[in-house]
Amino acid sequence: MSCFQLSSFGERFAGPTGIADLMTDLSEPPADPGSPFSMLGGGNPAVIPELEAAWRAALADIAGGPDFPRAAGAYDSQLGPSGFRAALAGCLAESCGWDIGEDNVAVVNGSQIAAFYLINMFSGAFADGSRKRILLPVVPEYVGYADQGIDPACFTGRRPTIDLEGDHGFKYRVDFDSIKIDGSIGAMLVSRPTNPTGNVLSDGEVLELSRLAHDAGIPLILDNAYGLPFPGIIFREALPVWNEDIVLCMSLSKIGLPSLRTGIIVARPELIGAIGAINAIASLATGAMGPGMAEPLVRSGELERLSREVVGPYYRAKSEKARAIIAHELEGLPWRVHESEGAIFLWLWLEGLPIPARELYLRLKARNVIVLPGESFFFGLEGEWKHSGECLRLNYAGDEALFERGLRIMGEELRKVYR
């Protein structure tokens, strides 16, 4: 039976994409079901016992209390539950000193759909006849953005400068000389900490990008899914930054609730109203269970405490251990790891890799090791950049023994290809 004919939209979004490959790897059975499986791809956070206990207690309170019918049995606002939005605004006003209220906050069904709304609100065709794109100040950037534009040419990216650090480290920095904003740019977009690299833009870099956005009359969309004040997966000195030129995206995923799909947008009230209108069309309403579980933890300050005292230190220790494993298993090979400043990934640069990163990914996948090849993260750039085929993203949040196994097998494959 032949397939129905799809529209251009259908063909584009039903076709192969980097993010679809990522999610397929998370759900597919391993190549060899009888052998251990090292899942170093995907974005699943770690299961942290103290955090899990807090969520179990919050869920039990809802399940056994009077709020259960509203949390599970009724549609909520297209902007998200009012109590959670007010609690979050109060938390951010108190802990960060921001002048915001409930009307600055929208809750949507995951940060992925938040990015879809925002990318398409500020790119593509405009009423004045112009077409605009989203400027990525630092590429590589999150693979989940790459195919979200209804206009397939919605991104324009800029290469970073690269600082080499010691024998095996490096760091990307914003190349401000390459950032020229004209009428073809509808918004800027950057993640902090950055997925995939773990890079954390300095406060000064963020403020300079914000200034450029202000001068151009466009928003700076700042993806804070791993940032401050929660989940707090940042390992360097940094301040949470927001002003009226910034659209801040947050999430409950990396603080333990990825399956409840709770994304948060902090922005000017008029933009929040527009988000609510779009959300009503695309999602009808926002799920209330995630916000309902989080609201008492936000009001009491417990979510910030867990982020500061448990989550951040937990991932810092895992990052340091993972880097030590890489150093041991890849000894003698030409490798560098991006400075680990946050998020739950390590970004591996295999200098002079004789095969594309995607081919290495396929070789590792055949041996029950899943990583993410770098090519998918370098979108919006003009021209070829050999560096893009020399990088891998590794998730270090899982089992340490399986991470070590994966790196040992990677070392074996790399010694073959470099020889």
N, C-alpha and C positions, 0 to 999 in steps of 0.2 A: 504493500500500500504506500503510495507516494505521500510525502509530507505536505501539509498545507503550505501555501506560499506565505512567507513572512515579509513584513514591511522592512524598510531600511533600518528602523529602530530595532525590530525583532532580530534581524540578521546580525546587527552589530552587537547587541547585548547577549545573544544566545551563542555567539561564536567563542573561540578559544581566547582566554585572557589569563594574565598572570595570577590574578586573585582567585579565579576559578580553579586553576591548577593547585594553588595553595590549599584551598578547601577540600579538593579531591584527595590530596595527599593525607589530609587529616582523617579522612573517613575510609580510604581504600584499605583492604587487607594487605599485609606485607608481601613482598615478592616470594619470600620463603617462610611460610607460616610456622615451620618447625624450628626457626632460629630466633635469637633475640632481635628486637626491633628498636632502633635508635631514632626517635622522632626529634630531630633538631630543626625541623621546619615548623610552620604554623606559628600562631601567636598565643597559644594557651598559657595562662599564668600558672605559677606554682600553687599547690594546695598547702597553705600555711595554717597549722593547727589552731593558733590563737585567733586568726581571722575567720577560719571556718566555724569555730565555736560561737563567735559573735553573730555570724549570719544565721546559724542554726537557731540561736536564741531569738533573733529578730523574726525569723519565719514562724517559730512556735508562738510568739506573741500575737502575730497577725492571725494565724490559724485558729487560735483559741480565744480571740478577742472579738469585739464588736465591729472592727474595721474589715473583717474578712469579706463580707458581701460587697463592699465597695471595691476592695482590692482585686477581687476575682470575678465578681458577678455583675459589674456595671461599667458602662463606658465612662471614661474620665474626659477631661478637657483636651482639646487638640494641642494645648500648650503644656500638658502634663499636670499632675496633681498639684493643686494650689499650695497645700501644706508643705510639700517637699520643696517647691520653688521658693517659698518664703523662708524656709529653714536654711536653704543653701545660700540665698541672698544675704541673710543675716550672718551666716558663717563667713562668707567672703568679705563682707563689709567689716566684720570685727577682726578677722585674722589677717586680712590683706590690706585693710584701710581703703577699700574701694567704695565709691559713692554709688551703690546700686540697690535696687529693690526687686521685689517679685516680678515687676514688669520688664526687668532686664534678663529674665531667665526663661528659656523654653526647654522642655524635655521631649525627646523623640525616641523612636525605637532603635537605638544604637547609634554609635558615632559614625558608622559607615553610611547610614541614611542621612545623617546630618551633613556629611561631606557631599553626598549626592545633591542635596538641596542647594547647598551654598555654591558648589562649583557651577551648577547650572543657573543659579540666580545671577551670577556675575560673569558668565562667559556666553559666547554664541551671538545670536542676532539681537540687536537692541532697537528700540522704537525709532531712533533717529536714523536708522539705516546702517549704522556701523556694526562691525563684528569685533568682539573683544575676546581676549584670552586671559588665562590665569598664569601669573608669573611665579615660578618656583625659584626662589633665590639661591637654593642649594640643591643640586642634584648629585647623588641619588636621594630619592624621596620615597615615601610609602607606596608600595605596589598597589594598594587598594584604591588609590586615587586614579591610577593610570587610565582606566577605561570607564570612568564615571561620567565623562562629558557626553552629552547628547551630540554636541559638535565634536567629531573625532579629533579635530585640530585645536582643542581648547587649551592646551598647555604650551608654554614656552619656558624653558629651563635655563639655568646658568650653572656652568661648572664652578666648583669651589677652588680656592687655592689649597694646596696640600702642604702641611708642615710635617716633615719626617722627625720622629722622636726616638732617639736611640737606635738600636739595631732592629727592633721589631715593632715599633709603634708609629702611628701617624695620626693626623687630625685634619679634618676639613674645616675651612673657614669661609665665611661669606666674602666673595670678591665684589666689593661695593663698586669698583670701577666698571664692572660689567652690567650693573643694574641701572638702566635708563628707562624711565617710565613715561610713556606717551599715551595718546588717546586709544591705542590698541590694547591696553591693559585694563581689565575690569576689576582685578583683585590680586593680591599676593597671598600665597599659601605656604606655610612651613610648619613642620612638626617639631616640638621641643618638650622632652628629649626626642631626638629624631629616630624614627623607624625607617630604615634598618640599622643605622650606624651607631646609635647610642650617643651621638653628638648632642651637646646642650649648648645652644646659642647663648652667648653671654648676655647679661642685662643690657649692656651697651649696644650689642648687635640688634637686639629686639627693639630697643628704643629708636635706633637709627632707621630700621625698617618701618617702624610706626610713623616716624617723622616723614619719610618718603611717601608713605601711603597718605598721610594727612595732606601733604603738599599737592598730591595728585588727585585728591578727592575720592580715593578708593579705600576699601577695607584691607586690613592685614588679618587674614584668617590664621589663627594660631592654634594648632592641634596640640592639646595639653593632656592627651590620654594617659601619659605616664608621669605627668608632672605634679606641680604643687597646687593646692595644699594636699590633695590626694590624687592618686595613690602614693605620691611622694617617692617615686623610683628615680631619684636624682642623687648623684654621688659627688657633686661639686657645689660650691657656693653659688646660689642663684636665688633670685626673688621671683615670686609670681607677679606677672605683669598684665595689666589690663587698662585700657582707656577707651574712649568712645570711637577711636579709629581702629580698634581691635575687635574681632569676632573670635571669642575664645570657645573652643570645643573641649568638653571634658567627658568622662565616661565612668561607669561603675565596673567595667569589664576587668581591668587590671588590678582592681582591689577585691577580686574574688567572685564577681557575678557576671561572667561573660555570656552565659546562656539567657540571662534575663533582659539583655539588649536594652540598656538604659544609657542613652546619649544625652548630653547637656550642652546647650548653647547659651553663652552669655554675650549680650550685645545691646545696642541701643534699642529702646522700646519699639520704635517703628519697624525695625528689622525683625524683632521678636514677633510682632503682630503678623508680618508677612510669612514668617516661618510657620506660625500656627495655621494660617490659611492654606498653605501648601500641604502641611501635615494632615489637615482634615481631608484633603483630596486623596493623598497617597496612602494614608494609614488610618483614616477616620479618627482614631484617638490613640493616645499613648498608653502602653501597658503600665499598670499601677503597682505591680508587685515589687519590682525593683525599687522604685522611689519609696513605696510604703515601708520596705525593710530598712532602707537607708535613713529615712527621716529622723527617727529617734537618735541614731548614732551621729547624725550631723548636728542635731540640736544640742546634744550633750557634749560635743567636742570629741567623742570617742573615736570617730572615724579619722580625725586628724591625729589623735594620739597613736592609734594603730599604725597609721601611715608613717609617722615620725619615729616611733620607737620599735616597731616590729617589721613593717613591710620594707622600708628603705634599707635598714641594716641587713635584713635577710638577703635581699638581692645583691647588695654590695659584696657580701661574703661569697655568694654563689658566683658572682662575676669574677672575683679574684681567683677563686679555685678553678673556674673554667679556663681562665687565661694561663694558669699554671699547667693545666692539662694540655692545652695547645702547645705551649713551649716544649713540653716533654715529648709529645707524640709527633710533632713536626720538626724536631731537632734536625739541623742540617739542611733544611729546605728553605727556599726564599719566601718567607711569609712575613706579613705585618698585620697587626690588629689595631683597628681604630681605637683611640682613647675611649675607654668605657666610662662615660659620664652619666649614664642613665639608661632607662628602658630595660628590656629583658633579652637583648640580643647582643652578640658580638659580630662585628663586621670584619671578615677575613679578606685580606688582599694577598693574592698569590702572584707575586711579581713575575712577569715573563711566562705565565702559564701556557704551555704549548698547545692546549686544547681549550675550546670555549668552556666557560663555567657551566653552561647547560649540559655539555657532554659529560663533564665530571659529575654533575648532579645525577644523570642517568646511570652512570657506572656505580655510584654510591647507592642509588635506589635499588639496583639489582642485588645489592648486598645488604638490604634491609637498613640502610642509613638514609634518612631524609634530611636534606638541607634545602635552602632556596638559592638558586643561581642569581648572580648579580644583574644579568642583563635586564630583568624585568623592572628593576628599580631606576633605570636610567632613561626616563621618558621626557619628552619635551625639548631635547637637545638637538642642535643642528650639527650634522656631520658625525663621523665615526669617532669613538673614543675607546682605544684598546683596553683601557682601565676597566670598562664596564664588563668585559668578559673575563676578568681576573679576580672577581670578588664573589664571596658567598655570605649569606646571612645565616647565623647559627643561633637558635634559641637555647639558652643555657638554663631555663627555668625548671627543667624536668629532672629525672633521676640522674645522679652524678655518675653512677657506674655505666649507665647507657650512653651518657655523653662521652665518657672516656672510651668506651668501645667504639663509638662512632668516629672519634678522632683517630683512634688507632687504625681503623680501616681506611680512613681518609689518607693517613700517612702512607699506608701501603700503596694505595692507588696513585698518589702523587709521586712517589719514588719511581713507579713504573713510567708515568708520563714524562717526568723530567729527564729520565734516562733516555 
